[in-house]
Amino acid sequence: MKIKKPNYRTGMTLVEIIVVISILGLLMSLMVSSIVGLVRPSAKDTSDKMKAGLFYAYQNAIIGNQTVLFEIDMEKNKYTASKLVRSDEGLKHKKILEVNLPSNNRVVDVTDLRGVKYETGVLVIPFTHSGVAGDYNIHLGEDANTINKTVLLYRYNGKIV
């Protein structure tokens, strides 16, 4: 009597291969989008960093009872903060902060309380022991036509949103 071996299938079917490849593709796309977020900071990250820089300048002015100038250079895509220090030679700028914005984000424009819009050059926002000189809306985006985030700087109480 001859014993019949069970007929086991070897290999994979086309449907199984397609399912495995689609799952791997989905996992790869999720991983790539996560890595891109780590490499290129978003507009929210840039606005949070600028908000922290503005608050740092405000706190230095209040605590040190000195004037701190927060300069936004729209041409070089950076901002700096410097204290005004009195000396025998006159007033000198002592830099306390300098940040270059990432290449994918820039300051699109800055609008003050009067509605004046600054789109080029260097804008200086003075902080004194009593607060900020005015209210400002700082618009951040990827290019000159896109605004992704806005940092609001209020004159009183150093409120930055």
LINURTA-V359158 format. One record per residue. N is the residue number from 1. RES is the residue in three letters. SS is DSSP state (h for helix, s for strand, l for the rest). Layout:
{{N/RES/SS} {N/RES/SS}}
This chain:
{{1/MET/l} {2/LYS/l} {3/ILE/l} {4/LYS/l} {5/LYS/l} {6/PRO/l} {7/ASN/l} {8/TYR/l} {9/ARG/l} {10/THR/l} {11/GLY/l} {12/MET/l} {13/THR/l} {14/LEU/h} {15/VAL/h} {16/GLU/h} {17/ILE/h} {18/ILE/h} {19/VAL/h} {20/VAL/h} {21/ILE/h} {22/SER/h} {23/ILE/h} {24/LEU/h} {25/GLY/h} {26/LEU/h} {27/LEU/h} {28/MET/h} {29/SER/h} {30/LEU/h} {31/MET/h} {32/VAL/h} {33/SER/h} {34/SER/h} {35/ILE/h} {36/VAL/h} {37/GLY/h} {38/LEU/h} {39/VAL/h} {40/ARG/l} {41/PRO/l} {42/SER/l} {43/ALA/h} {44/LYS/h} {45/ASP/h} {46/THR/h} {47/SER/h} {48/ASP/h} {49/LYS/h} {50/MET/h} {51/LYS/h} {52/ALA/h} {53/GLY/h} {54/LEU/h} {55/PHE/h} {56/TYR/h} {57/ALA/h} {58/TYR/h} {59/GLN/h} {60/ASN/h} {61/ALA/h} {62/ILE/h} {63/ILE/h} {64/GLY/h} {65/ASN/l} {66/GLN/l} {67/THR/l} {68/VAL/s} {69/LEU/s} {70/PHE/s} {71/GLU/s} {72/ILE/s} {73/ASP/s} {74/MET/l} {75/GLU/l} {76/LYS/l} {77/ASN/l} {78/LYS/s} {79/TYR/s} {80/THR/s} {81/ALA/s} {82/SER/s} {83/LYS/s} {84/LEU/s} {85/VAL/s} {86/ARG/s} {87/SER/s} {88/ASP/l} {89/GLU/l} {90/GLY/s} {91/LEU/s} {92/LYS/s} {93/HIS/s} {94/LYS/s} {95/LYS/s} {96/ILE/s} {97/LEU/s} {98/GLU/s} {99/VAL/s} {100/ASN/s} {101/LEU/l} {102/PRO/l} {103/SER/l} {104/ASN/l} {105/ASN/l} {106/ARG/s} {107/VAL/s} {108/VAL/s} {109/ASP/s} {110/VAL/s} {111/THR/s} {112/ASP/s} {113/LEU/l} {114/ARG/l} {115/GLY/l} {116/VAL/l} {117/LYS/s} {118/TYR/s} {119/GLU/l} {120/THR/l} {121/GLY/l} {122/VAL/s} {123/LEU/s} {124/VAL/s} {125/ILE/s} {126/PRO/s} {127/PHE/s} {128/THR/s} {129/HIS/l} {130/SER/l} {131/GLY/s} {132/VAL/s} {133/ALA/l} {134/GLY/l} {135/ASP/l} {136/TYR/s} {137/ASN/s} {138/ILE/s} {139/HIS/s} {140/LEU/s} {141/GLY/s} {142/GLU/l} {143/ASP/l} {144/ALA/l} {145/ASN/l} {146/THR/l} {147/ILE/l} {148/ASN/l} {149/LYS/s} {150/THR/s} {151/VAL/s} {152/LEU/s} {153/LEU/s} {154/TYR/l} {155/ARG/l} {156/TYR/l} {157/ASN/l} {158/GLY/l} {159/LYS/l} {160/ILE/s} {161/VAL/l}}
